Amino acid sequence: ASAAPLVLAFSEFDDSPEAWARYDNVSFRDLCTKLGVSRKCYEEAFEPMILTGLFAPGAECSAAAALGMAYFFVLKSQNSFDVRWCRGNIGDKIFDPWVKDMESRGVTFQTSTRVTGFGTSGDSITSIKCRTGTGEELALEAETVVFAVGATALNGMVRNSPQLAEHAEFRRFSNLRGTGVLATRLYLDRMVDTPYSANACWGFDRGVGMTFFDITKLHGDKDETIADAPGSVIEVDYYHAATLLVMSDEDIVEKAKKDLDTMLGETSIGANVVDAAVVRLPQAVNWYYPGSYADMPDMKANAFDNTYFVGDIVRSRHGSWSQEKAYVTGLEAANSILGKPADTDVIPLSADEPHVAFGRGIVSIGKTILGQGDPSKAPSLVDFLW
């Protein structure tokens, strides 16, 4: 019951730039506190959702980002909330065929190559300076430049490029940052029973979220990545995991197995780890800290006529989130480069479910009255709380 006032925030937040501006400067935890959400409700329901959805605690996440993420993954499709996972290894099933198709169309991939700088002329980026894995220096001429990178990489490019840092638009990207992820894959000596193929969890470490995946269920026991495994293959991912990244591989594997034992009980306790893989990803996922919306890029750069941004760090009105948003912004940028309307062939989100539409309609009527006919002039819920 204490969560009921959050309905007002969800009903008012419509993913518009104005809504983002109102809700982005406060943390999600502060919003819940001001609205009277009980500590028990917040810690047992909302904090796990934010840790696994935005990869950081609610106290360190923008309320706007939390509302947007929850709207897309929860309110937008309540009858099909669970994520659809690829049946098999994503690299083998999706990306490798995709790369081969693009190569057949004349695309060249410069792998193991790091961007070291940019050449500019007037209102265009004219070249990309690179260094290959063997130390060779390259300068790639550019007609169009697309930054398909996350927050941390974009921050680093600006910090290391005087040409980009000349522009205020790019300088604000130096505020962007990421949070760490720790991925641990355990190969067990027997099959263990898991409730679902993907299981969001929370509570083992303060401020750390986690999900464990039954790779055997997701990929199928015939998949080459697990074909020789004697038992279940379980991946345990930790988010906002800076405090865990510094542990040794051995300690990480031991911790992941112990956490699984706690959650799964006897079926896991009786299994032994016969092999493991640990991947540390410091600052790898975007961190939507309070105030981050002002630092995020638009799809089209203002400083350069031939420069675009794609990814889930990009400001967009589509309403999608995470991988879906990254894909949509890629389509929008490609359309713009080709001179088409940005939303060409982009599938819009489905209409709000009736009760969600009803709530938003009531809030809209109220704001129209308070704004004397102009909803944009009405005070926001945030204005009443602070």
C-alpha positions as CSV (number, residue, x, y, z in Angstrom):
1,A,0.0,0.0,0.0
2,S,2.8,2.4,0.7
3,A,3.9,2.1,-2.9
4,A,0.6,3.5,-4.2
5,P,1.8,7.1,-4.4
6,L,4.4,6.0,-7.0
7,V,1.5,5.6,-9.4
8,L,1.3,9.4,-9.6
9,A,4.9,9.6,-10.6
10,F,4.5,6.8,-13.2
11,S,1.4,8.5,-14.5
12,E,3.1,11.9,-14.9
13,F,6.4,10.7,-16.3
14,D,5.8,10.4,-20.1
15,D,9.4,10.1,-21.3
16,S,9.3,13.7,-22.7
17,P,12.3,16.0,-22.3
18,E,10.3,18.0,-19.8
19,A,9.6,15.0,-17.7
20,W,13.2,13.9,-17.8
21,A,14.3,17.4,-16.7
22,R,11.9,17.3,-13.7
23,Y,12.7,13.8,-12.5
24,D,16.3,13.4,-13.5
25,N,17.9,15.6,-10.8
26,V,16.5,13.5,-7.9
27,S,17.4,10.0,-7.0
28,F,14.9,7.2,-7.2
29,R,15.3,6.4,-3.5
30,D,14.7,10.1,-2.5
31,L,11.5,10.1,-4.7
32,C,10.3,6.9,-3.0
33,T,11.1,8.4,0.5
34,K,9.2,11.6,-0.3
35,L,6.2,9.7,-1.5
36,G,6.0,7.6,1.7
37,V,7.2,4.2,0.3
38,S,8.0,2.1,3.4
39,R,11.6,1.0,3.9
40,K,10.6,-2.6,3.8
41,C,8.8,-2.1,0.5
42,Y,11.6,-0.2,-1.0
43,E,14.4,-2.6,0.1
44,E,12.6,-5.8,-0.8
45,A,10.8,-4.7,-4.1
46,F,12.3,-1.5,-5.6
47,E,15.9,-1.7,-4.7
48,P,16.4,-5.2,-6.3
49,M,14.6,-4.0,-9.5
50,I,16.9,-0.9,-9.8
51,L,20.0,-2.9,-9.1
52,T,19.3,-5.4,-11.8
53,G,17.6,-3.0,-14.2
54,L,20.0,0.0,-13.9
55,F,23.0,-1.7,-12.4
56,A,23.3,0.7,-9.4
57,P,21.5,1.4,-6.1
58,G,18.4,3.6,-6.2
59,A,20.2,6.3,-4.2
60,E,22.7,6.6,-7.0
61,C,20.2,6.4,-9.9
62,S,18.1,9.1,-11.5
63,A,14.4,8.9,-10.7
64,A,13.7,9.6,-14.4
65,A,15.9,6.7,-15.5
66,A,14.2,4.4,-13.0
67,L,10.7,5.4,-14.0
68,G,11.6,5.0,-17.7
69,M,13.2,1.6,-17.2
70,A,10.4,0.3,-15.1
71,Y,7.8,1.7,-17.5
72,F,9.3,-0.1,-20.5
73,F,10.1,-3.4,-18.8
74,V,7.1,-3.6,-16.3
75,L,4.2,-1.3,-17.0
76,K,4.4,-1.5,-20.8
77,S,4.0,-5.2,-21.1
78,Q,2.8,-6.7,-17.8
79,N,1.7,-10.0,-19.4
80,S,5.1,-10.7,-20.9
81,F,7.5,-9.1,-18.4
82,D,10.2,-11.7,-18.7
83,V,13.0,-11.1,-21.2
84,R,13.3,-13.3,-24.3
85,W,16.7,-14.9,-24.4
86,C,18.6,-16.1,-27.4
87,R,18.6,-19.9,-27.8
88,G,22.3,-20.5,-28.1
89,N,25.5,-18.4,-28.0
90,I,24.6,-14.8,-29.1
91,G,28.0,-14.4,-30.9
92,D,27.5,-17.6,-32.9
93,K,23.7,-17.1,-33.6
94,I,23.5,-13.4,-34.2
95,F,26.7,-11.4,-34.4
96,D,28.9,-13.7,-36.5
97,P,26.3,-14.1,-39.3
98,W,25.6,-10.4,-39.1
99,V,29.3,-9.5,-39.5
100,K,29.7,-11.9,-42.4
101,D,26.6,-10.3,-44.1
102,M,28.1,-6.9,-43.7
103,E,31.5,-8.0,-45.0
104,S,29.8,-9.4,-48.1
105,R,28.4,-5.9,-48.7
106,G,31.8,-4.3,-48.6
107,V,32.1,-3.4,-44.9
108,T,35.6,-3.6,-43.4
109,F,36.1,-4.2,-39.7
110,Q,39.2,-2.9,-38.0
111,T,39.4,-5.3,-35.0
112,S,41.8,-4.9,-32.0
113,T,42.1,-1.2,-32.9
114,R,41.9,1.7,-30.4
115,V,40.8,5.2,-31.3
116,T,43.5,7.7,-30.3
117,G,42.3,11.0,-31.7
118,F,40.2,12.8,-34.3
119,G,41.0,15.2,-37.2
120,T,38.5,18.0,-37.7
121,S,37.9,20.7,-40.2
122,G,35.3,23.3,-39.7
123,D,32.0,21.6,-38.7
124,S,33.1,18.1,-39.6
125,I,35.2,15.3,-38.2
126,T,37.3,14.4,-41.2
127,S,39.5,11.5,-39.8
128,I,39.8,9.0,-37.0
129,K,43.3,8.3,-35.6
130,C,43.8,4.8,-34.5
131,R,46.4,2.4,-33.1
132,T,46.2,-1.3,-34.0
133,G,47.0,-4.2,-31.6
134,T,50.5,-4.4,-33.2
135,G,51.2,-0.7,-32.6
136,E,50.6,0.5,-36.1
137,E,49.2,4.0,-36.4
138,L,46.3,4.6,-38.8
139,A,44.3,7.6,-39.9
140,L,40.9,6.6,-41.4
141,E,39.2,9.3,-43.6
142,A,35.6,9.9,-42.6
143,E,32.6,11.2,-44.4
144,T,30.3,10.3,-41.5
145,V,31.2,9.4,-37.9
146,V,28.9,7.4,-35.6
147,F,29.9,7.0,-31.9
148,A,28.4,3.6,-31.0
149,V,30.0,3.5,-27.6
150,G,28.9,3.6,-23.9
151,A,29.3,6.3,-21.4
152,T,32.8,5.4,-20.2
153,A,34.3,5.1,-23.7
154,L,32.7,8.4,-24.8
155,N,34.1,10.1,-21.7
156,G,37.6,8.7,-22.5
157,M,37.5,9.8,-26.1
158,V,36.6,13.4,-25.1
159,R,39.3,13.5,-22.4
160,N,41.9,12.4,-24.8
161,S,40.9,14.5,-27.8
162,P,41.6,18.3,-27.7
163,Q,39.6,18.6,-31.0
164,L,36.5,17.2,-29.3
165,A,37.1,19.0,-26.1
166,E,36.9,22.4,-27.9
167,H,33.2,22.0,-28.0
168,A,30.9,22.4,-24.9
169,E,28.6,19.7,-26.2
170,F,31.4,17.2,-26.1
171,R,32.9,18.5,-22.8
172,R,29.8,17.6,-20.9
173,F,30.3,14.0,-21.9
174,S,33.3,13.9,-19.6
175,N,30.8,13.7,-16.8
176,L,29.4,10.4,-18.1
177,R,30.6,7.3,-16.3
178,G,29.9,3.6,-15.9
179,T,29.6,1.0,-13.2
180,G,31.3,-2.4,-13.0
181,V,30.0,-5.9,-13.8
182,L,31.5,-9.2,-12.8
183,A,30.6,-12.3,-14.8
184,T,31.4,-15.7,-13.4
185,R,30.6,-18.9,-15.3
186,L,30.6,-22.1,-13.3
187,Y,30.8,-25.6,-14.8
188,L,29.4,-28.1,-12.4
189,D,29.8,-31.9,-12.1
190,R,26.1,-32.6,-12.1
191,M,22.8,-31.1,-13.1
192,V,21.2,-28.7,-10.7
193,D,17.5,-27.7,-10.6
194,T,17.0,-23.9,-11.2
195,P,13.6,-22.2,-11.0
196,Y,14.0,-20.2,-14.2
197,S,16.6,-19.8,-17.0
198,A,17.2,-16.2,-15.7
199,N,16.9,-15.3,-12.1
200,A,17.3,-11.8,-10.7
201,C,18.6,-11.8,-7.1
202,W,19.8,-9.3,-4.4
203,G,20.9,-9.2,-0.8
204,F,24.3,-10.8,-0.6
205,D,26.4,-7.6,-0.8
206,R,25.3,-4.1,0.0
207,G,24.6,-2.1,-3.1
208,V,25.3,-5.0,-5.4
209,G,22.7,-6.6,-7.7
210,M,23.0,-10.0,-9.4
211,T,21.4,-12.4,-11.8
212,F,22.2,-16.0,-12.3
213,F,21.5,-17.7,-15.7
214,D,21.1,-21.4,-16.4
215,I,23.2,-21.5,-19.5
216,T,22.3,-25.2,-20.1
217,K,18.6,-24.2,-20.4
218,L,19.3,-21.1,-22.4
219,H,21.7,-22.6,-25.0
220,G,20.5,-26.2,-25.0
221,D,22.8,-29.1,-24.1
222,K,23.8,-29.6,-27.7
223,D,25.4,-26.1,-27.9
224,E,29.1,-26.3,-28.5
225,T,29.8,-23.9,-25.6
226,I,28.6,-26.5,-23.1
227,A,28.5,-29.8,-25.1
228,D,31.4,-31.3,-23.0
229,A,30.2,-30.1,-19.6
230,P,29.4,-32.9,-17.2
231,G,26.6,-31.0,-15.5
232,S,24.9,-27.7,-15.4
233,V,26.6,-24.5,-16.6
234,I,25.5,-21.5,-14.5
235,E,26.6,-17.9,-15.0
236,V,26.4,-15.6,-12.0
237,D,26.6,-11.8,-12.9
238,Y,27.1,-9.1,-10.3
239,Y,26.2,-5.4,-11.0
240,H,27.7,-2.3,-9.3
241,A,30.4,-4.7,-8.5
242,A,33.5,-2.6,-7.9
243,T,34.0,-4.1,-4.4
244,L,34.0,-7.6,-6.0
245,L,36.2,-6.9,-9.0
246,V,39.3,-6.7,-6.8
247,M,38.9,-10.2,-5.5
248,S,41.0,-13.1,-6.9
249,D,39.5,-15.5,-9.4
250,E,39.6,-18.3,-6.8
251,D,37.7,-16.2,-4.2
252,I,35.2,-15.0,-6.8
253,V,34.4,-18.6,-7.9
254,E,34.0,-19.6,-4.3
255,K,31.7,-16.7,-3.6
256,A,29.5,-17.3,-6.6
257,K,29.2,-21.0,-5.7
258,K,28.4,-20.2,-2.1
259,D,25.7,-17.7,-3.2
260,L,24.2,-20.3,-5.5
261,D,24.2,-22.8,-2.6
262,T,22.3,-20.3,-0.4
263,M,19.6,-19.7,-3.1
264,L,19.2,-23.2,-4.6
265,G,19.8,-25.4,-1.5
266,E,20.7,-29.1,-1.6
267,T,20.6,-29.3,-5.4
268,S,23.5,-26.9,-5.6
269,I,25.3,-27.8,-2.4
270,G,25.8,-31.3,-3.7
271,A,27.5,-30.1,-6.9
272,N,31.1,-29.4,-7.3
273,V,32.8,-26.8,-9.6
274,V,35.0,-28.6,-12.2
275,D,35.8,-25.4,-14.2
276,A,35.1,-21.7,-14.1
277,A,35.6,-18.5,-16.1
278,V,35.7,-15.0,-14.6
279,V,35.3,-11.8,-16.6
280,R,35.8,-8.4,-15.0
281,L,34.2,-5.4,-16.7
282,P,35.0,-2.3,-14.8
283,Q,32.8,0.7,-15.6
284,A,31.3,-1.3,-18.5
285,V,27.6,-0.4,-18.2
286,N,26.1,3.0,-18.3
287,W,25.4,4.7,-15.0
288,Y,22.3,6.8,-15.0
289,Y,23.2,9.0,-12.0
290,P,21.0,11.9,-10.9
291,G,21.5,14.7,-13.4
292,S,22.9,12.5,-16.1
293,Y,20.2,13.4,-18.6
294,A,21.8,16.8,-19.1
295,D,25.1,15.1,-20.0
296,M,23.7,12.5,-22.4
297,P,24.1,13.0,-26.2
298,D,21.4,13.5,-28.7
299,M,21.3,11.3,-31.7
300,K,22.7,14.0,-33.9
301,A,25.7,16.1,-32.8
302,N,25.4,19.9,-32.8
303,A,29.1,20.6,-33.0
304,F,29.7,18.6,-36.2
305,D,27.3,18.1,-39.2
306,N,28.5,14.6,-39.9
307,T,28.5,13.1,-36.5
308,Y,25.9,10.9,-34.7
309,F,25.5,8.9,-31.5
310,V,23.8,5.6,-30.9
311,G,23.3,3.4,-27.9
312,D,21.2,3.4,-24.7
313,I,23.0,6.5,-23.4
314,V,21.5,8.5,-26.2
315,R,18.4,10.7,-25.5
316,S,15.5,9.4,-27.5
317,R,11.7,9.7,-27.5
318,H,11.0,6.1,-28.6
319,G,10.6,4.9,-25.0
320,S,12.6,1.7,-25.3
321,W,15.4,0.8,-23.0
322,S,18.7,-1.1,-22.8
323,Q,19.5,-3.3,-25.9
324,E,16.3,-2.4,-27.5
325,K,17.0,1.3,-27.2
326,A,20.5,0.8,-28.6
327,Y,19.1,-1.0,-31.6
328,V,16.4,1.7,-32.1
329,T,18.9,4.6,-31.9
330,G,21.1,2.8,-34.4
331,L,18.1,2.6,-36.9
332,E,17.3,6.3,-36.2
333,A,20.9,7.4,-36.9
334,A,21.1,5.2,-40.1
335,N,17.9,6.7,-41.3
336,S,19.1,10.2,-40.7
337,I,22.4,9.6,-42.5
338,L,20.4,8.3,-45.5
339,G,18.2,11.4,-45.5
340,K,15.1,9.6,-44.3
341,P,12.8,10.5,-41.3
342,A,14.5,9.1,-38.2
343,D,11.6,6.8,-37.4
344,T,11.4,5.1,-40.8
345,D,10.8,1.3,-40.2
346,V,11.2,1.8,-36.5
347,I,8.4,-0.1,-34.7
348,P,6.8,2.1,-32.1
349,L,6.0,0.9,-28.6
350,S,2.5,-0.6,-28.2
351,A,-0.3,1.6,-26.7
352,D,-0.5,1.9,-22.9
353,E,-2.5,-0.8,-21.2
354,P,-6.0,0.6,-20.3
355,H,-5.3,1.2,-16.6
356,V,-2.0,2.9,-17.4
357,A,-3.7,5.1,-20.0
358,F,-6.5,5.9,-17.5
359,G,-3.9,7.1,-14.9
360,R,-2.1,9.2,-17.3
361,G,-5.3,10.7,-18.6
362,I,-6.4,11.7,-15.0
363,V,-3.0,13.3,-14.4
364,S,-3.2,15.1,-17.8
365,I,-6.6,16.5,-16.9
366,G,-5.3,17.7,-13.5
367,K,-2.3,19.4,-15.0
368,T,-4.5,21.1,-17.6
369,I,-6.6,22.5,-14.8
370,L,-3.6,23.6,-12.7
371,G,-2.0,25.1,-15.7
372,Q,-5.2,27.0,-16.6
373,G,-5.5,25.2,-19.9
374,D,-1.8,24.7,-20.6
375,P,-0.4,21.5,-19.0
376,S,3.2,22.6,-19.5
377,K,2.6,25.5,-17.1
378,A,1.3,23.3,-14.3
379,P,3.5,22.3,-11.4
380,S,5.0,18.8,-11.4
381,L,4.6,16.2,-8.6
382,V,8.3,16.9,-8.0
383,D,7.6,20.5,-7.4
384,F,5.2,19.6,-4.5
385,L,7.7,17.2,-3.0
386,W,10.7,19.5,-3.0
